[in-house]
Every structure is written in C-alpha cells, then in structure tokens.
Amino acid sequence: MSHHGHRILRALLLALVFVANCCGQVLASQRVVVVTTDRSGAYEETLVALRSALAPDVPGSDFAVYGVRELERGVLGDARVIVTIGTQAAKAVAARTPTAPVLHTLIPRDALEFVQYGPHPERYSAIFLDQPAHRQIALLNIALPNKPTVALLASPASYELARRLASVAREQQLDANIEKISTVDEIYPALERLLAEPAVLLALPDSTLFNSYTIQNVLLTSYRRRAPLVGFSPAYVHAGALLALYSTPTQIARQAADAVRRVLAGGGLPPPQAPREFEVATNPSVARSLAIELEPATRITARLRQREGGQLEARP
C-alpha cells in the first residue's frame, strides 16, 4: 500500500475511533440511575412502576438500580439523570453532588429543605409525597360540607406545613386550630385540647406524631371525641380513619417518568411539584358510626378532580 494509502487508512481509523467514542458517550449519557431507600413496600412499587413506564424509551441495560449503601462505588458518574426514591436516598445522592440532574420521589415537601443541594440547585427537582394544601382542604369542603373546624397536631418539623394548611383552610372559609408539641408525651393532652370542640383531625406526614406506635391511640381519642380523622394513605382508612387522600406509587412513577423523558430529550427537569394524580379512600363504617353522610370514594375523587379543573401541574 502506498504512503498516501496508509494516510487515508489511518485517517479512516481515527474517524472510526472518534465516532465510536462519540456514540459511546451518547449511549452512556442516556443512562437512568435509580437510587432507592429500600426494596420493599411503596419504594419497590414505585421502582417497578417507573421501570415499566420507561420501558418503551429506556433499554434495560440503560436502567440501573442501587441501594443507598452501594453509592460508594461511584456509580453516579455516567448517569444522564438520577431518580431517588425516599428521603434517605435523596440525602445520600445529594451528599455526593452529582453532575447529572436529580429527581427526588417519595419525599415530603418539608424534607426537601434538609437535602443538601450543593453548588447547582437547579439540577435538583422533586415530586412530593404529600398532597398540596389546597387539595387537602378542598377534600374537606367536598366530603364534609358542614364546614368542620380543621384540627392540626404538629411537631417542630411539621409546624410550617400545619401553618400552610391552616392558612388555606381559612381562605376556603374553614376555621383551623394548631397545637404544636415537642415530645410524644404531649400528643394526647394536645389532642384533648384540639378536639374539645367539634372538629376534623387532619393527619400530617410527620412520623414523630403519626406512626405505627401512635396511630391506634390517636384514632381512639378522635373517635371518642367524635372527631373524624383524615389520613394520607389507605392504611389510615383500614385502621379506622374516615378519609384518606393519597397518590399511589404508580401515579407518582408515571409523573417521574414524564420528567425523566423530558431530560433524555434534551430538556431540563420541571420545578418541584405536588403529585399530579391522586385517589380518595373512605371508610363507610366509620361514617355510619359517627352519623356522617359520606359520598362514595369514586364520587368524592371525581368532584375533587373536577374542582382542580384538570390542571396539568398541581399547585404547591
């Protein structure tokens, strides 16, 4: 082969290497990395639903899943977008200040304030676990049209949320009272004060106050006072709450998948937002015991969705 031919061949080889490198970078840049707090319950349901929603757009080889303890291996380096499931996963990822956009899911709104963003907060977004205040209060107006006083029990961690809910309640012509406590021992005296007058107790996603150890006594106290409890998961309704407003893991995963596709298409993450889709669960037995006329859950859900007017993005 002539010297000229060698030069052409070398140029072609260099071009092929360049193209291969570029393609490799493009393929690597499409990688979706999911970091989950746990592999059970709602965390696993969200993970499975997210994988299913992204399956048409993201090959299995480009969808990686890690637990919080696996992040030490530097697995975030080639991610195009990172999705966290749960608060612990959000904190673990944020502490490593990745360069890729990060979408947090299954994280309470107030917990986002404790996640360290690093130097580029615009790279972070979230789909909150808790429902927006306006939706929660609208639920009470729809399901309980006798305009009950809204009772809110808060710890320091959930006090700002309680204040937001109380403010929105007053905007929607409902009275609202807040009892702020510092220790678990104060829960029941505070409930007695809150429920001394007819009221509906609105549970907050505050694990200090509402957890598997306290919920039965909270329910018994509210039931004795004939004050219905409104929870934030179907488990509350099964335990004895009158109502619950919540989003399923599948609904949150669909919303997360939309955000991920937006990034993979070359756009940015949407701003932090409330769950777009939601469900209402009811407990007709509790309603009868408390002499409350309650519409079926499907009817309440439809009326609440209609009230929101089919908004594409839920207000905070």
C-alpha positions in Angstrom: 0.0 0.0 0.0 1.3 3.5 -0.9 2.2 6.1 1.7 -0.8 8.0 0.6 -3.0 5.0 1.1 -1.6 4.5 4.6 -2.5 8.1 5.4 -6.1 7.6 4.2 -6.4 4.3 6.2 -5.1 6.0 9.3 -7.5 8.9 8.9 -10.4 6.5 8.5 -9.4 4.5 11.6 -9.1 7.8 13.6 -12.5 8.8 12.3 -14.0 5.5 13.3 -12.5 5.7 16.8 -13.9 9.3 17.1 -17.3 8.2 16.0 -17.2 5.2 18.4 -16.2 7.4 21.3 -18.9 9.9 20.5 -21.6 7.2 20.2 -20.4 5.6 23.4 -20.7 9.0 25.1 -24.2 9.4 23.8 -25.2 6.0 24.9 -23.7 6.4 28.3 -25.4 9.8 28.6 -28.8 8.2 28.3 -28.3 6.1 31.4 -31.0 6.3 34.0 -29.8 5.6 37.6 -32.3 5.0 40.3 -31.3 5.1 44.0 -33.8 3.7 46.4 -34.1 3.8 50.2 -35.5 0.3 50.4 -36.5 -2.6 48.2 -39.9 -3.2 49.8 -43.3 -1.6 50.1 -44.0 1.7 48.4 -40.3 2.1 47.4 -40.4 -1.2 45.4 -43.8 -0.4 43.9 -42.5 3.0 42.7 -39.4 1.4 41.3 -41.3 -1.3 39.4 -43.8 1.2 38.1 -41.1 3.6 37.0 -39.2 0.8 35.1 -42.4 -0.2 33.4 -43.3 3.4 32.4 -39.8 4.0 30.9 -39.5 0.6 29.2 -40.5 1.8 25.8 -37.9 4.6 25.9 -35.0 3.2 28.0 -33.4 -0.2 27.4 -32.9 -2.4 30.4 -29.1 -2.0 30.0 -29.5 1.7 30.5 -31.6 1.5 33.6 -29.6 0.9 36.8 -30.8 0.5 40.4 -28.8 0.9 43.5 -29.4 1.0 47.2 -28.1 3.8 49.4 -25.1 1.7 50.6 -24.0 1.0 47.1 -23.2 4.6 46.2 -19.6 4.4 47.5 -18.6 2.7 44.2 -19.0 5.9 42.2 -22.0 4.6 40.3 -23.4 8.0 39.6 -20.6 9.2 37.3 -22.1 8.3 33.9 -25.7 8.9 34.7 -27.8 11.1 32.4 -30.5 11.5 35.0 -30.8 10.2 38.6 -34.0 9.4 40.3 -34.2 8.9 44.1 -37.0 7.0 45.9 -37.4 8.0 49.5 -35.8 10.6 51.8 -32.7 8.6 52.7 -31.9 8.0 49.1 -32.3 11.7 48.4 -29.9 12.7 51.2 -27.3 10.1 50.1 -27.3 11.2 46.5 -27.3 14.9 47.3 -24.3 14.4 49.6 -22.3 13.2 46.6 -23.1 16.3 44.5 -23.6 14.5 41.2 -23.3 16.5 37.9 -26.4 14.8 36.4 -29.9 16.2 37.0 -31.6 14.6 40.1 -35.3 14.0 40.6 -36.4 13.1 44.1 -39.6 11.0 44.6 -41.4 9.8 47.7 -40.1 12.7 49.7 -42.2 15.0 51.9 -42.1 18.7 50.9 -40.6 19.8 54.2 -37.8 17.1 54.0 -36.6 18.7 50.8 -35.3 21.6 52.8 -32.9 19.3 54.6 -31.4 17.8 51.4 -28.1 19.5 50.6 -28.2 20.7 47.1 -24.5 21.6 46.5 -23.5 24.4 44.1 -26.1 23.7 41.5 -29.7 23.7 43.0 -31.2 24.0 39.5 -30.1 20.4 38.8 -32.5 19.1 41.5 -36.3 18.7 41.5 -38.9 16.6 43.3 -42.3 15.0 43.1 -43.5 15.4 46.7 -45.1 12.6 48.7 -47.6 14.8 50.4 -50.6 16.4 48.8 -50.8 20.1 48.2 -52.6 22.1 50.9 -55.3 23.4 48.6 -56.3 19.9 47.6 -56.4 18.6 51.2 -58.7 21.4 52.3 -60.8 21.1 49.2 -61.4 17.5 50.1 -62.8 18.5 53.4 -65.1 21.0 51.8 -66.4 18.4 49.4 -66.7 15.4 51.6 -67.8 17.2 54.8 -69.9 20.1 53.7 -71.0 21.0 57.2 -67.8 23.1 57.4 -65.9 21.4 60.3 -63.1 23.1 62.2 -59.8 21.7 61.0 -57.6 20.4 63.9 -53.9 20.2 63.2 -51.4 18.5 65.5 -47.8 19.5 64.7 -44.2 19.0 65.9 -41.4 21.5 65.1 -40.7 19.5 61.9 -44.3 19.8 60.6 -45.3 23.2 62.0 -44.8 25.1 58.8 -46.9 22.6 56.9 -49.6 23.0 59.6 -49.5 26.8 59.2 -49.9 26.4 55.4 -52.9 24.2 55.8 -54.5 26.5 58.4 -54.0 29.4 56.1 -55.6 27.7 53.1 -58.4 26.4 55.3 -59.3 30.0 56.3 -59.1 31.0 52.7 -61.7 28.3 52.0 -64.0 29.5 54.8 -63.0 26.9 57.4 -61.8 27.5 60.9 -58.4 25.9 61.8 -56.6 25.3 65.1 -53.0 24.2 65.6 -51.4 22.5 68.6 -47.6 22.4 68.4 -45.9 19.9 70.7 -42.3 19.0 71.3 -42.4 15.4 72.6 -44.5 12.3 72.0 -45.8 12.5 75.7 -47.6 15.7 74.7 -49.7 14.1 71.9 -52.7 13.1 73.9 -53.1 16.2 76.1 -52.8 18.2 72.9 -55.4 16.1 71.1 -57.8 16.6 74.1 -57.4 20.4 73.7 -57.7 20.3 69.9 -60.9 18.1 69.9 -62.7 19.7 72.8 -65.0 21.3 70.2 -66.3 19.6 67.1 -63.5 19.2 64.5 -61.9 17.0 61.9 -58.4 15.9 62.7 -56.1 16.2 59.6 -53.1 13.9 60.0 -49.8 15.3 58.8 -47.0 13.2 57.2 -44.9 13.6 60.4 -43.5 10.3 61.6 -43.0 11.7 65.1 -46.7 12.2 65.6 -48.4 9.7 63.3 -46.7 6.3 63.2 -47.5 2.7 63.8 -47.0 3.2 67.6 -49.2 6.2 68.0 -52.0 5.8 65.4 -54.3 3.5 67.4 -54.4 5.8 70.4 -54.8 8.8 68.1 -57.7 7.1 66.4 -59.3 6.1 69.7 -59.0 9.6 71.0 -60.5 11.2 67.9 -63.3 8.5 67.8 -64.2 9.2 71.5 -64.4 12.9 70.7 -66.5 12.0 67.5 -63.9 13.9 65.5 -63.2 12.0 62.2 -59.5 11.5 61.2 -58.4 12.3 57.7 -55.2 10.5 56.8 -52.6 10.4 53.9 -52.6 6.7 53.0 -55.1 3.9 52.5 -53.6 2.3 55.6 -55.2 5.0 57.7 -58.6 4.2 56.3 -58.1 0.5 57.0 -57.1 1.4 60.6 -60.2 3.5 61.2 -59.8 6.9 59.6 -62.8 8.4 57.8 -61.0 9.5 54.7 -57.6 9.5 53.1 -56.1 11.5 50.3 -53.1 10.0 48.6 -51.2 9.2 45.4 -50.3 5.7 44.5 -46.7 4.7 43.8 -47.8 4.0 40.2 -49.2 7.5 39.9 -46.0 9.1 41.2 -43.9 6.9 39.0 -45.8 7.9 35.9 -45.2 11.6 36.7 -41.5 10.8 37.4 -41.2 9.0 34.0 -42.5 12.1 32.3 -39.8 14.2 33.9 -37.1 11.7 33.0 -38.2 11.6 29.4 -38.0 15.3 29.3 -34.4 15.2 30.4 -33.5 12.5 28.0 -35.0 14.5 25.1 -32.6 17.4 26.0 -34.7 19.5 28.3 -34.4 20.3 31.9 -36.2 19.0 35.0 -39.6 20.5 35.8 -39.8 22.5 39.0 -40.5 20.7 42.3 -44.2 19.7 42.2 -47.0 18.0 44.1 -48.4 14.7 42.8 -50.5 15.3 39.7 -52.8 12.2 40.1 -54.5 11.2 43.4 -57.1 8.9 44.9 -59.5 9.2 47.8 -60.4 6.3 50.1 -63.3 6.3 52.5 -64.5 4.2 55.5 -68.3 3.9 55.3 -68.4 2.0 58.6 -66.7 4.9 60.5 -69.0 7.3 58.7 -72.1 5.4 59.9 -70.7 5.2 63.5 -70.2 9.0 63.5 -73.5 9.7 61.8 -71.8 11.3 58.8 -73.3 11.2 55.4 -70.4 10.4 53.1 -70.5 10.0 49.4 -68.7 7.1 47.7 -65.0 7.5 47.3 -65.3 7.5 43.5 -67.7 10.4 43.6 -65.6 12.4 46.0 -62.5 11.8 43.9 -64.3 12.8 40.7 -65.6 16.0 42.3 -62.1 16.9 43.6 -60.6 16.3 40.2 -63.3 18.4 38.6 -62.6 21.2 41.1 -59.0 21.3 40.2 -60.1 21.8 36.6 -57.9 19.2 35.0 -54.7 21.2 35.8 -51.6 19.7 34.2 -49.5 20.7 37.2 -50.8 20.8 40.7 -50.2 23.9 42.7 -48.0 23.6 45.8 
